[in-house]
Amino acid sequence: MIYNYQKYLFLLLILVFNFIINIKMQFEKMSAEELFSGDVGETIEESCFKKNLKTIIFICCGIIIIGVVAVLLILLLNRDSSNVKRDDSKDDKSDDKSDNKTVSKYDFGLSIEELEKRKNEAYLGTIVLLQANSTEFANLQEGDKKALVHLVKAGAILEKIELRLDDHHNLPFKEFLEEEIKKDNKSAKLTKVLFDAQKGINAVDKMSNEIHLAKNHTTKPGIGVYPEDLTKEEFHKILIKMLKENKTKEVRNITSQRSIVERDGEYLKSTDYVDYFKEDFSKIADESEAASKVSTNKDFNEFLELQVKALRTADPKLDALADIKWAQLQDTPL
């Protein structure tokens, strides 16, 4: 394919050739009188020499210009060719379904051998808390069984929030694994087993070894609560700056245990986790409220109702009331 700028280069090349040819023809048409129009005493040989010298100079200039244009043209053509090859290479890589490597946002942190090993019972144990056919579940009244279904749904949503709070990359990495599993990627299947077991992209095994399921992704000091690139030194520097500017209330909110912290230009800003995860908290509240309407225990229902209010409104006092009621629960079926 010839692009517009290449067409202009070809046109320039033609113009240079025309320039040289015209100059040559002009000198060839010079009359004998023009040859002798120089200084007195100038010989024919000297006049001819001057003419030839001028012709040679013009031709040399033309050759240099042609050479420069040709070099530029070759470089541009080569660049276009390399771009096409590079695009073809990308297309080839996108079709690659290798088990060990994948062209994606993440690279697997453990080899197939290591993943297979850590799936073994010596590293990964299975703990079953409750099954549908267990005695504990069978002995529940029908209302409590229905309530438990709602609470399990609420717990699944809460787990998603916990993953986000633990690490910024937990949820994107989980989605990445699920997409790779659809492509029958063996590394993704094995990694997903460990991800579900350790509840995240990073963890510590039984021998206190740090396990990182993705390359170049380690646990950050601020986990998923603070900006991923925020260092301790920068954090202190920003807070001092804000205090000097009388932003005391903002600093207090930033350092609150209820806050999710984000960058706000050269400052930091905080959002209460109830507001930050408003959509998810609202779903948890709906499931908890549904459970409170079918559960058979009055005290437990009162706790759920208090918890629903705390989930829907960012108020520490509502949390405290729900916690107090939770501590007072005794002999509840759930």
FENDADA-V25277 format. One record per backbone hydrogen bond with DSSP energy under -0.5 kcal/mol. NH is the residue of the N-H (numbers start at 1). CO is the residue of the C=O. E is the energy in kcal/mol with one decimal. If there is no record, write none. Layout:
# FENDADA-V25277
NH/CO/E + NH/CO/E
This chain:
# FENDADA-V25277
3/1/-0.6 + 6/3/-0.5 + 7/3/-1.6 + 8/4/-1.9 + 9/5/-1.5 + 10/6/-2.2 + 11/7/-2.2 + 12/8/-2.4 + 13/9/-2.4 + 14/10/-2.0 + 15/11/-2.2 + 16/12/-2.1 + 17/13/-1.9 + 18/14/-2.3 + 19/15/-2.2 + 20/16/-2.2 + 21/17/-2.5 + 22/18/-2.5 + 23/19/-2.1 + 24/20/-2.4 + 25/21/-2.5 + 26/22/-2.4 + 27/23/-2.0 + 28/24/-1.8 + 29/25/-1.4 + 30/27/-0.8 + 35/31/-1.5 + 36/32/-1.3 + 37/34/-1.1 + 42/39/-1.8 + 47/43/-2.1 + 48/44/-2.6 + 49/45/-2.2 + 50/46/-2.3 + 51/47/-2.4 + 52/48/-2.8 + 53/49/-2.5 + 54/50/-2.5 + 55/51/-2.4 + 56/52/-2.6 + 57/53/-2.4 + 58/54/-2.5 + 59/55/-2.4 + 60/56/-2.7 + 61/57/-2.4 + 62/58/-2.3 + 63/59/-2.5 + 64/60/-2.4 + 65/61/-2.5 + 66/62/-2.5 + 67/63/-2.6 + 68/64/-2.5 + 69/65/-2.5 + 70/66/-2.7 + 71/67/-2.5 + 72/68/-2.4 + 73/69/-2.3 + 74/70/-2.4 + 75/71/-2.5 + 76/72/-2.3 + 77/73/-2.2 + 78/74/-2.5 + 79/75/-2.3 + 80/76/-2.2 + 81/77/-2.1 + 82/78/-2.6 + 83/79/-2.2 + 84/80/-2.1 + 85/81/-2.0 + 86/82/-2.5 + 87/83/-2.4 + 88/84/-2.3 + 89/85/-2.4 + 90/86/-2.0 + 91/87/-2.1 + 92/88/-2.2 + 93/89/-2.3 + 94/90/-2.1 + 95/91/-0.8 + 95/92/-0.7 + 96/93/-1.4 + 104/102/-1.1 + 109/213/-2.6 + 115/111/-2.6 + 116/112/-2.6 + 117/113/-2.2 + 118/114/-2.3 + 119/115/-0.8 + 119/116/-0.6 + 120/117/-1.4 + 123/120/-1.7 + 124/120/-2.9 + 125/123/-0.6 + 128/126/-0.5 + 129/127/-0.7 + 134/131/-1.6 + 138/134/-2.2 + 139/135/-1.9 + 140/137/-1.2 + 145/141/-2.2 + 146/142/-2.2 + 147/143/-2.2 + 148/144/-2.4 + 149/145/-1.6 + 150/146/-1.6 + 151/147/-2.1 + 152/148/-2.3 + 153/149/-1.7 + 154/150/-2.1 + 155/151/-2.3 + 156/152/-1.8 + 157/153/-1.6 + 158/154/-2.3 + 159/155/-2.1 + 160/156/-1.3 + 161/157/-1.6 + 162/158/-2.4 + 163/159/-2.3 + 164/160/-1.8 + 165/161/-2.3 + 166/162/-1.8 + 167/163/-1.7 + 170/167/-1.1 + 173/169/-2.5 + 174/170/-2.2 + 175/171/-2.3 + 176/172/-2.3 + 177/173/-2.5 + 178/174/-2.1 + 179/175/-2.1 + 180/176/-2.3 + 181/177/-2.3 + 182/178/-1.3 + 183/179/-0.7 + 183/180/-0.6 + 184/181/-2.0 + 185/180/-1.9 + 186/184/-0.6 + 187/99/-0.7 + 189/185/-1.9 + 190/186/-2.3 + 191/187/-2.6 + 192/188/-2.3 + 193/189/-1.2 + 194/190/-1.5 + 195/191/-2.8 + 196/192/-2.5 + 197/193/-1.7 + 198/194/-3.0 + 199/195/-1.0 + 200/195/-1.6 + 203/211/-2.0 + 205/209/-2.5 + 208/205/-2.0 + 211/203/-3.5 + 212/210/-0.5 + 213/201/-2.7 + 213/211/-0.6 + 215/107/-2.6 + 217/214/-1.2 + 223/220/-1.9 + 224/165/-2.2 + 225/222/-1.9 + 226/222/-1.8 + 230/227/-1.6 + 231/229/-0.6 + 235/231/-2.5 + 236/232/-2.3 + 237/233/-2.2 + 238/234/-2.6 + 239/235/-2.2 + 240/236/-2.4 + 241/237/-2.1 + 242/238/-2.4 + 243/239/-2.4 + 244/240/-2.2 + 245/241/-1.1 + 246/243/-1.7 + 247/242/-2.9 + 251/247/-2.0 + 252/248/-2.4 + 253/249/-2.1 + 254/250/-2.2 + 255/251/-2.0 + 256/253/-1.0 + 259/256/-1.4 + 260/271/-2.6 + 261/225/-2.6 + 261/259/-0.5 + 262/269/-2.8 + 264/267/-2.6 + 267/264/-1.7 + 269/262/-2.9 + 271/260/-1.8 + 273/258/-2.8 + 275/272/-0.9 + 276/272/-2.7 + 277/273/-2.3 + 278/275/-1.3 + 281/277/-3.3 + 282/278/-2.2 + 283/279/-1.5 + 284/280/-2.2 + 285/281/-2.5 + 286/282/-2.1 + 287/283/-2.2 + 288/284/-2.5 + 289/285/-2.6 + 290/286/-2.2 + 291/287/-2.0 + 292/288/-2.1 + 293/289/-0.9 + 294/291/-1.1 + 295/291/-2.1 + 298/296/-0.6 + 301/297/-2.1 + 302/298/-2.1 + 303/299/-2.1 + 304/300/-2.3 + 305/301/-2.3 + 306/302/-2.1 + 307/303/-2.5 + 308/304/-2.3 + 309/305/-1.6 + 310/306/-1.8 + 311/307/-1.9 + 312/308/-1.3 + 313/309/-1.3 + 315/313/-1.8 + 318/315/-0.9 + 319/315/-1.3 + 320/316/-2.2 + 321/317/-2.2 + 322/318/-1.9 + 323/319/-2.4 + 324/320/-2.4 + 325/321/-2.0 + 326/322/-2.2 + 327/323/-2.1 + 328/324/-1.0 + 328/325/-0.5 + 329/325/-0.6 + 329/326/-1.0
